[in-house]
Amino acid sequence: FKNKKTNCLLIIELKEEKDCLLISISDNGVGRTESERIKKMSNFNHESKGLFLVYEKIKAMKDISGLEINIETLDLVDSLNNSIGTKVNIIIPI
């Protein structure tokens, strides 16, 4: 929400679906494309490690448990193809 100052929304859902645990995390931020554009236009050189760390933890869980854990990252758009946020699904077999 760095680039969105008001009406920030983060939704975390957990549900069982087809013998899997589905963890969905969605937000109504500016989206990955717009965030990258803003970053390129500024002199801000911070490199986010958040997703990298999540992927590393998922990889470790896969190695330890042998489960096929999947991650999907979706860019959310409205009917005019304007970015309205991001959604990440983590799918863990149970």
OpenMM code with the backbone's topology and positions (N, CA, C; nanometers):
from openmm import Vec3, app, unit

residues = "PHE LYS ASN LYS LYS THR ASN CYS LEU LEU ILE ILE GLU LEU LYS GLU GLU LYS ASP CYS LEU LEU ILE SER ILE SER ASP ASN GLY VAL GLY ARG THR GLU SER GLU ARG ILE LYS LYS MET SER ASN PHE ASN HIS GLU SER LYS GLY LEU PHE LEU VAL TYR GLU LYS ILE LYS ALA MET LYS ASP ILE SER GLY LEU GLU ILE ASN ILE GLU THR LEU ASP LEU VAL ASP SER LEU ASN ASN SER ILE GLY THR LYS VAL ASN ILE ILE ILE PRO ILE".split()
positions = [
    Vec3(0.0813, -0.1198, 0.0000),
    Vec3(0.0000, 0.0000, 0.0000),
    Vec3(0.0851, 0.1254, 0.0000),
    Vec3(0.2104, 0.1104, -0.0303),
    Vec3(0.3009, 0.2250, -0.0310),
    Vec3(0.2517, 0.3348, -0.1236),
    Vec3(0.1959, 0.2972, -0.2386),
    Vec3(0.1530, 0.3958, -0.3370),
    Vec3(0.0037, 0.4257, -0.3314),
    Vec3(-0.0644, 0.3735, -0.2327),
    Vec3(-0.2076, 0.4005, -0.2158),
    Vec3(-0.2269, 0.4495, -0.0731),
    Vec3(-0.2817, 0.5663, -0.0572),
    Vec3(-0.2869, 0.6298, 0.0749),
    Vec3(-0.4193, 0.6104, 0.1488),
    Vec3(-0.5305, 0.5839, 0.0778),
    Vec3(-0.6600, 0.5736, 0.1442),
    Vec3(-0.7342, 0.4482, 0.0993),
    Vec3(-0.8323, 0.4099, 0.1794),
    Vec3(-0.9201, 0.2963, 0.1481),
    Vec3(-0.8441, 0.1674, 0.1175),
    Vec3(-0.7352, 0.1439, 0.1871),
    Vec3(-0.6555, 0.0230, 0.1665),
    Vec3(-0.7289, -0.0977, 0.2245),
    Vec3(-0.7286, -0.2063, 0.1496),
    Vec3(-0.8006, -0.3262, 0.1908),
    Vec3(-0.7132, -0.4484, 0.1647),
    Vec3(-0.7006, -0.5332, 0.2659),
    Vec3(-0.6274, -0.6584, 0.2544),
    Vec3(-0.7209, -0.7688, 0.3016),
    Vec3(-0.7406, -0.8696, 0.2167),
    Vec3(-0.8314, -0.9797, 0.2494),
    Vec3(-0.7520, -1.1098, 0.2490),
    Vec3(-0.7620, -1.1855, 0.3581),
    Vec3(-0.6967, -1.3157, 0.3683),
    Vec3(-0.8066, -1.4192, 0.3889),
    Vec3(-0.8125, -1.5167, 0.2992),
    Vec3(-0.9140, -1.6207, 0.3071),
    Vec3(-0.8461, -1.7571, 0.3098),
    Vec3(-0.9005, -1.8466, 0.3905),
    Vec3(-0.8553, -1.9849, 0.3948),
    Vec3(-0.9768, -2.0728, 0.3713),
    Vec3(-0.9643, -2.1679, 0.2786),
    Vec3(-1.0748, -2.2611, 0.2574),
    Vec3(-1.0224, -2.3920, 0.2008),
    Vec3(-1.0999, -2.4961, 0.2270),
    Vec3(-1.0677, -2.6279, 0.1730),
    Vec3(-1.1362, -2.6402, 0.0378),
    Vec3(-1.0595, -2.6825, -0.0606),
    Vec3(-1.1126, -2.6949, -0.1962),
    Vec3(-1.0444, -2.8116, -0.2659),
    Vec3(-1.1202, -2.9150, -0.3014),
    Vec3(-1.0680, -3.0315, -0.3742),
    Vec3(-0.9438, -3.0907, -0.3082),
    Vec3(-0.9547, -3.1281, -0.1823),
    Vec3(-0.8449, -3.1893, -0.1068),
    Vec3(-0.7216, -3.0996, -0.0953),
    Vec3(-0.7430, -2.9692, -0.1009),
    Vec3(-0.6341, -2.8734, -0.0852),
    Vec3(-0.6765, -2.7628, 0.0104),
    Vec3(-0.5779, -2.7045, 0.0767),
    Vec3(-0.5993, -2.5821, 0.1520),
    Vec3(-0.5653, -2.4681, 0.0581),
    Vec3(-0.6619, -2.3794, 0.0347),
    Vec3(-0.6408, -2.2636, -0.0520),
    Vec3(-0.6306, -2.1407, 0.0359),
    Vec3(-0.5157, -2.0767, 0.0321),
    Vec3(-0.4939, -1.9518, 0.1044),
    Vec3(-0.4904, -1.8421, -0.0002),
    Vec3(-0.5856, -1.7495, 0.0079),
    Vec3(-0.5932, -1.6387, -0.0871),
    Vec3(-0.5673, -1.5085, -0.0135),
    Vec3(-0.4764, -1.4300, -0.0669),
    Vec3(-0.4429, -1.3003, -0.0101),
    Vec3(-0.4624, -1.1987, -0.1219),
    Vec3(-0.5552, -1.1063, -0.1025),
    Vec3(-0.5806, -1.0069, -0.2067),
    Vec3(-0.5806, -0.8671, -0.1471),
    Vec3(-0.5480, -0.7710, -0.2313),
    Vec3(-0.5478, -0.6320, -0.1880),
    Vec3(-0.6062, -0.5451, -0.2988),
    Vec3(-0.6347, -0.4228, -0.2646),
    Vec3(-0.6845, -0.3274, -0.3631),
    Vec3(-0.5819, -0.2174, -0.3873),
    Vec3(-0.4549, -0.2571, -0.3868),
    Vec3(-0.3471, -0.1620, -0.4114),
    Vec3(-0.3413, -0.1207, -0.5580),
    Vec3(-0.2353, -0.0527, -0.5957),
    Vec3(-0.2219, -0.0028, -0.7329),
    Vec3(-0.1844, -0.1121, -0.8311),
    Vec3(-0.1464, -0.2284, -0.7825),
    Vec3(-0.1090, -0.3398, -0.8702),
    Vec3(0.0392, -0.3427, -0.8989),
    Vec3(0.0854, -0.4578, -0.9443),
    Vec3(0.2297, -0.4758, -0.9667),
    Vec3(0.2827, -0.3918, -1.0815),
    Vec3(0.2069, -0.3804, -1.1896),
    Vec3(0.2535, -0.3048, -1.3063),
    Vec3(0.2688, -0.1571, -1.2725),
    Vec3(0.1660, -0.1005, -1.2098),
    Vec3(0.1710, 0.0414, -1.1728),
    Vec3(0.2789, 0.0661, -1.0679),
    Vec3(0.2923, -0.0251, -0.9740),
    Vec3(0.3949, -0.0116, -0.8716),
    Vec3(0.5347, -0.0095, -0.9340),
    Vec3(0.5569, -0.0977, -1.0310),
    Vec3(0.6864, -0.1012, -1.1008),
    Vec3(0.7098, 0.0274, -1.1792),
    Vec3(0.6051, 0.0797, -1.2422),
    Vec3(0.6165, 0.2049, -1.3185),
    Vec3(0.6535, 0.3206, -1.2257),
    Vec3(0.5869, 0.3273, -1.1110),
    Vec3(0.6155, 0.4330, -1.0137),
    Vec3(0.7586, 0.4197, -0.9624),
    Vec3(0.8003, 0.2976, -0.9361),
    Vec3(0.9366, 0.2738, -0.8869),
    Vec3(1.0406, 0.3198, -0.9877),
    Vec3(1.0177, 0.2923, -1.1157),
    Vec3(1.1120, 0.3325, -1.2202),
    Vec3(1.1197, 0.4839, -1.2346),
    Vec3(1.0081, 0.5532, -1.2102),
    Vec3(1.0046, 0.6983, -1.2245),
    Vec3(1.0694, 0.7696, -1.1063),
    Vec3(1.0805, 0.7014, -0.9936),
    Vec3(1.1382, 0.7637, -0.8751),
    Vec3(1.2845, 0.7224, -0.8621),
    Vec3(1.3502, 0.7815, -0.7681),
    Vec3(1.4888, 0.7438, -0.7399),
    Vec3(1.4963, 0.6464, -0.6241),
    Vec3(1.3840, 0.5822, -0.5941),
    Vec3(1.3757, 0.4888, -0.4826),
    Vec3(1.4348, 0.3559, -0.5266),
    Vec3(1.5449, 0.3147, -0.4660),
    Vec3(1.6168, 0.1951, -0.5097),
    Vec3(1.5950, 0.0745, -0.4193),
    Vec3(1.4929, 0.0784, -0.3356),
    Vec3(1.4646, -0.0345, -0.2463),
    Vec3(1.4189, -0.1550, -0.3279),
    Vec3(1.4750, -0.2712, -0.2978),
    Vec3(1.4323, -0.3945, -0.3642),
    Vec3(1.3574, -0.4806, -0.2633),
    Vec3(1.2294, -0.5022, -0.2898),
    Vec3(1.1461, -0.5786, -0.1984),
    Vec3(1.1891, -0.7243, -0.1956),
    Vec3(1.1943, -0.7805, -0.0775),
    Vec3(1.2321, -0.9209, -0.0607),
    Vec3(1.1131, -1.0061, -0.0176),
    Vec3(0.9948, -0.9453, -0.0003),
    Vec3(0.8781, -1.0145, 0.0520),
    Vec3(0.8422, -1.1398, -0.0244),
    Vec3(0.8172, -1.1283, -0.1547),
    Vec3(0.7794, -1.2452, -0.2339),
    Vec3(0.8921, -1.3463, -0.2418),
    Vec3(1.0150, -1.2988, -0.2529),
    Vec3(1.1292, -1.3899, -0.2569),
    Vec3(1.1330, -1.4759, -0.1313),
    Vec3(1.1117, -1.4135, -0.0156),
    Vec3(1.1146, -1.4880, 0.1107),
    Vec3(0.9997, -1.5878, 0.1192),
    Vec3(0.8812, -1.5495, 0.0707),
    Vec3(0.7679, -1.6422, 0.0703),
    Vec3(0.8003, -1.7624, -0.0174),
    Vec3(0.8529, -1.7387, -0.1374),
    Vec3(0.8882, -1.8491, -0.2265),
    Vec3(0.9940, -1.9395, -0.1645),
    Vec3(1.0894, -1.8826, -0.0945),
    Vec3(1.1923, -1.9620, -0.0279),
    Vec3(1.1318, -2.0489, 0.0833),
    Vec3(1.0384, -1.9933, 0.1586),
    Vec3(0.9739, -2.0714, 0.2651),
    Vec3(0.8886, -2.1834, 0.2066),
    Vec3(0.8182, -2.1552, 0.0971),
    Vec3(0.7371, -2.2575, 0.0301),
    Vec3(0.8280, -2.3681, -0.0221),
    Vec3(0.9411, -2.3309, -0.0806),
    Vec3(1.0362, -2.4297, -0.1317),
    Vec3(1.0859, -2.5186, -0.0177),
    Vec3(1.1160, -2.4600, 0.0971),
    Vec3(1.1612, -2.5377, 0.2128),
    Vec3(1.0507, -2.6319, 0.2604),
    Vec3(0.9266, -2.5841, 0.2624),
    Vec3(0.8143, -2.6701, 0.3018),
    Vec3(0.7992, -2.7871, 0.2045),
    Vec3(0.8158, -2.7598, 0.0749),
    Vec3(0.8075, -2.8664, -0.0256),
    Vec3(0.9162, -2.9705, -0.0018),
    Vec3(1.0379, -2.9230, 0.0223),
    Vec3(1.1510, -3.0134, 0.0425),
    Vec3(1.1318, -3.1006, 0.1662),
    Vec3(1.0790, -3.0423, 0.2728),
    Vec3(1.0612, -3.1155, 0.3981),
    Vec3(0.9433, -3.2118, 0.3903),
    Vec3(0.8309, -3.1649, 0.3363),
    Vec3(0.7076, -3.2439, 0.3394),
    Vec3(0.6864, -3.3307, 0.2157),
    Vec3(0.7497, -3.2939, 0.1045),
    Vec3(0.7263, -3.3646, -0.0206),
    Vec3(0.5955, -3.3252, -0.0877),
    Vec3(0.5224, -3.2294, -0.0298),
    Vec3(0.3962, -3.1838, -0.0875),
    Vec3(0.4210, -3.0914, -0.2063),
    Vec3(0.3318, -3.0969, -0.3024),
    Vec3(0.3403, -3.0083, -0.4190),
    Vec3(0.2605, -2.8822, -0.3886),
    Vec3(0.3276, -2.7821, -0.3357),
    Vec3(0.2646, -2.6554, -0.2985),
    Vec3(0.2808, -2.5587, -0.4152),
    Vec3(0.1706, -2.4964, -0.4546),
    Vec3(0.1740, -2.4054, -0.5689),
    Vec3(0.1353, -2.2643, -0.5268),
    Vec3(0.1920, -2.1670, -0.5983),
    Vec3(0.1606, -2.0258, -0.5759),
    Vec3(0.1198, -1.9651, -0.7093),
    Vec3(0.0068, -1.8946, -0.7085),
    Vec3(-0.0395, -1.8219, -0.8261),
    Vec3(-0.0482, -1.6746, -0.7879),
    Vec3(0.0053, -1.5877, -0.8717),
    Vec3(-0.0058, -1.4440, -0.8500),
    Vec3(-0.0870, -1.3857, -0.9640),
    Vec3(-0.1950, -1.3180, -0.9291),
    Vec3(-0.2872, -1.2637, -1.0286),
    Vec3(-0.2956, -1.1124, -1.0158),
    Vec3(-0.2919, -1.0441, -1.1287),
    Vec3(-0.3149, -0.9009, -1.1310),
    Vec3(-0.4648, -0.8798, -1.1501),
    Vec3(-0.5283, -0.8099, -1.0575),
    Vec3(-0.6719, -0.7864, -1.0636),
    Vec3(-0.6992, -0.6605, -1.1453),
    Vec3(-0.7952, -0.6686, -1.2365),
    Vec3(-0.8307, -0.5544, -1.3212),
    Vec3(-0.9823, -0.5385, -1.3262),
    Vec3(-1.0261, -0.4169, -1.3563),
    Vec3(-1.1687, -0.3932, -1.3722),
    Vec3(-1.2089, -0.4140, -1.5177),
    Vec3(-1.3330, -0.3828, -1.5509),
    Vec3(-1.3833, -0.4072, -1.6864),
    Vec3(-1.3132, -0.3230, -1.7930),
    Vec3(-1.2444, -0.2158, -1.7512),
    Vec3(-1.1693, -0.1323, -1.8457),
    Vec3(-1.0205, -0.1656, -1.8459),
    Vec3(-0.9860, -0.2778, -1.7817),
    Vec3(-0.8485, -0.3264, -1.7720),
    Vec3(-0.7580, -0.2370, -1.6859),
    Vec3(-0.8186, -0.1605, -1.5958),
    Vec3(-0.7420, -0.0812, -1.4997),
    Vec3(-0.7088, -0.1694, -1.3797),
    Vec3(-0.5877, -0.1563, -1.3303),
    Vec3(-0.5453, -0.2358, -1.2159),
    Vec3(-0.6267, -0.1990, -1.0923),
    Vec3(-0.6741, -0.3013, -1.0218),
    Vec3(-0.7482, -0.2784, -0.8971),
    Vec3(-0.6898, -0.3621, -0.7827),
    Vec3(-0.5676, -0.4113, -0.8001),
    Vec3(-0.5034, -0.4850, -0.6924),
    Vec3(-0.4334, -0.6105, -0.7387),
    Vec3(-0.3992, -0.6908, -0.6414),
    Vec3(-0.3252, -0.8144, -0.6650),
    Vec3(-0.3848, -0.9251, -0.5777),
    Vec3(-0.3799, -1.0472, -0.6276),
    Vec3(-0.4259, -1.1626, -0.5497),
    Vec3(-0.3210, -1.2723, -0.5607),
    Vec3(-0.2884, -1.3313, -0.4472),
    Vec3(-0.1941, -1.4431, -0.4428),
    Vec3(-0.2676, -1.5626, -0.3839),
    Vec3(-0.2642, -1.6740, -0.4557),
    Vec3(-0.3220, -1.7990, -0.4087),
    Vec3(-0.2106, -1.8957, -0.3755),
    Vec3(-0.2153, -1.9530, -0.2564),
    Vec3(-0.1217, -2.0571, -0.2165),
    Vec3(-0.2046, -2.1834, -0.2004),
    Vec3(-0.1689, -2.2881, -0.2744),
    Vec3(-0.2467, -2.4116, -0.2775),
    Vec3(-0.1619, -2.5229, -0.2169),
    Vec3(-0.2125, -2.5785, -0.1049),
    Vec3(-0.1386, -2.6819, -0.0321),
    Vec3(-0.2246, -2.8079, -0.0248),
    Vec3(-0.1756, -2.9199, -0.0788),
    Vec3(-0.2520, -3.0452, -0.0681),
    Vec3(-0.2688, -3.0861, 0.0781),
    Vec3(-0.3872, -3.1395, 0.1114),
    Vec3(-0.4091, -3.1859, 0.2498),
    Vec3(-0.4589, -3.3300, 0.2478),
] * unit.nanometer
topology = app.Topology()
chain = topology.addChain("A")
for resn in residues:
    res = topology.addResidue(resn, chain)
    for name in ("N", "CA", "C"):
        topology.addAtom(name, app.Element.getBySymbol(name[0]), res)
